[in-house]
């Protein structure tokens, strides 16, 4: 048997759970910084997804990679979120949006803020939709 270990960068104690797929079949949910999977040797399609449900519809963002693992091998893979800077900008905008409930901007600046904030949100949603199938990068770790 071979061992596959998935690692992810996680800044906070609570993190969004990732679904792990092998050959398009769900095998579990990754909730910690790393998870190990014992499996027979072979070639697999490894997929990582975040699933969202809205009423009867289901959406997902994720990434996949072809993985070859041989008998007795311990393969370490890193899951990278390539949209980290976009998410940081979105979080900053979210803080400003929440602050808007407590503070009021003067007349010309409130319109500027609304246009910039709503435009940024529209661009962010469009970008996530366009890269939804390759949101995550799965790369081997060489220093383990």
C-alpha positions as CSV (number, residue, x, y, z in Angstrom):
1,X,0.0,0.0,0.0
2,X,1.0,3.6,-0.7
3,X,0.4,6.7,1.4
4,X,-0.8,10.0,0.0
5,X,-0.7,13.0,2.3
6,X,-2.5,16.3,1.4
7,X,-1.4,19.5,3.0
8,X,-3.0,22.9,2.9
9,X,-2.2,26.3,4.1
10,X,-4.6,27.3,6.9
11,X,-4.3,30.6,8.8
12,X,-7.2,30.2,11.1
13,X,-8.2,27.4,13.4
14,X,-11.6,27.0,11.7
15,X,-11.3,26.4,8.0
16,X,-13.7,25.7,5.1
17,X,-13.9,21.9,4.7
18,X,-12.6,20.5,1.4
19,X,-14.2,17.5,-0.3
20,X,-11.5,15.0,-1.6
21,X,-12.3,13.1,-4.7
22,X,-10.5,10.1,-6.3
23,X,-11.6,9.3,-9.8
24,X,-14.6,11.6,-9.4
25,X,-15.8,9.6,-6.3
26,X,-16.0,11.4,-3.0
27,X,-13.8,9.7,-0.4
28,X,-14.0,12.2,2.5
29,X,-13.9,15.7,3.8
30,X,-10.6,17.4,4.8
31,X,-11.1,19.7,7.8
32,X,-7.6,19.9,9.2
33,X,-4.2,21.1,7.8
34,X,-3.3,17.7,6.5
35,X,-4.9,14.4,5.8
36,X,-3.3,11.0,4.9
37,X,-4.9,8.5,2.6
38,X,-3.7,4.9,2.4
39,X,-4.4,3.5,-1.1
40,X,-3.1,0.9,-3.5
41,X,-0.6,1.8,-6.2
42,X,-2.0,3.3,-9.4
43,X,-2.8,6.4,-11.3
44,X,-5.7,8.5,-10.0
45,X,-7.5,11.7,-10.7
46,X,-7.3,13.6,-7.4
47,X,-9.9,16.4,-7.0
48,X,-10.4,19.0,-4.3
49,X,-13.7,20.9,-4.1
50,X,-15.6,23.3,-2.0
51,X,-19.3,22.6,-2.4
52,X,-22.1,25.2,-2.1
53,X,-25.8,24.5,-2.0
54,X,-28.6,27.0,-2.8
55,X,-32.0,25.4,-2.5
56,X,-31.9,22.5,-5.1
57,X,-28.8,23.7,-6.9
58,X,-25.3,22.7,-6.1
59,X,-22.2,24.7,-7.1
60,X,-18.5,24.0,-6.5
61,X,-15.1,25.4,-7.0
62,X,-12.1,23.2,-7.0
63,X,-9.1,21.8,-8.8
64,X,-7.8,18.5,-9.9
65,X,-4.5,16.7,-10.8
66,X,-3.5,13.4,-12.2
67,X,-1.5,11.5,-9.5
68,X,0.7,8.4,-10.0
69,X,1.6,6.6,-6.8
70,X,3.7,3.4,-6.6
71,X,3.9,0.7,-4.0
72,X,5.4,1.8,-0.7
73,X,5.7,5.4,-1.7
74,X,4.7,8.3,0.6
75,X,3.6,11.2,-1.6
76,X,3.1,14.7,-0.2
77,X,0.9,17.1,-2.1
78,X,0.3,20.8,-1.3
79,X,-3.1,22.3,-2.0
80,X,-2.7,26.0,-3.0
81,X,-5.4,28.6,-3.3
82,X,-4.2,30.8,-6.2
83,X,-6.8,33.5,-5.5
84,X,-5.4,34.6,-2.1
85,X,-4.9,38.2,-3.1
86,X,-8.4,38.5,-4.5
87,X,-9.8,37.1,-1.3
88,X,-7.8,39.5,0.8
89,X,-9.2,42.4,-1.2
90,X,-12.7,41.0,-0.9
91,X,-12.3,40.7,2.9
92,X,-11.1,44.4,3.1
93,X,-14.2,45.4,1.1
94,X,-16.4,43.3,3.4
95,X,-15.0,45.2,6.5
96,X,-15.8,48.5,4.8
97,X,-19.3,47.3,3.9
98,X,-19.9,46.3,7.6
99,X,-18.5,49.7,8.7
100,X,-21.0,51.4,6.4
101,X,-23.8,50.4,8.8
102,X,-22.2,52.5,11.6
103,X,-20.6,55.4,9.7
104,X,-22.0,57.5,6.9
105,X,-19.7,58.9,4.2
106,X,-20.3,62.4,2.9
107,X,-22.2,62.9,-0.3
108,X,-19.7,62.5,-3.2
109,X,-17.7,59.7,-1.4
110,X,-20.6,57.4,-0.6
111,X,-21.4,57.2,-4.4
112,X,-17.8,56.6,-5.2
113,X,-17.6,53.8,-2.6
114,X,-20.8,52.1,-3.8
115,X,-19.6,52.1,-7.4
116,X,-16.1,50.8,-6.6
117,X,-17.4,48.2,-4.1
118,X,-20.2,46.9,-6.3
119,X,-17.9,46.9,-9.4
120,X,-15.2,45.0,-7.5
121,X,-17.7,42.4,-6.2
122,X,-19.0,41.9,-9.8
123,X,-15.5,41.4,-11.1
124,X,-14.7,39.0,-8.2
125,X,-17.8,36.9,-8.8
126,X,-17.1,36.7,-12.5
127,X,-13.5,35.7,-11.9
128,X,-14.5,32.9,-9.5
129,X,-17.0,31.6,-12.0
130,X,-14.5,31.6,-14.8
131,X,-11.8,29.7,-12.9
132,X,-14.1,27.5,-10.8
133,X,-12.7,24.2,-12.1
134,X,-9.1,25.2,-11.6
135,X,-9.4,27.3,-8.4
136,X,-6.9,25.0,-6.5
137,X,-3.5,24.0,-7.6
138,X,-2.3,20.6,-6.4
139,X,1.5,20.4,-6.4
140,X,4.1,17.9,-5.0
141,X,6.1,18.9,-2.0
142,X,9.8,18.2,-2.7
143,X,11.3,18.9,0.8
144,X,9.5,16.2,2.7
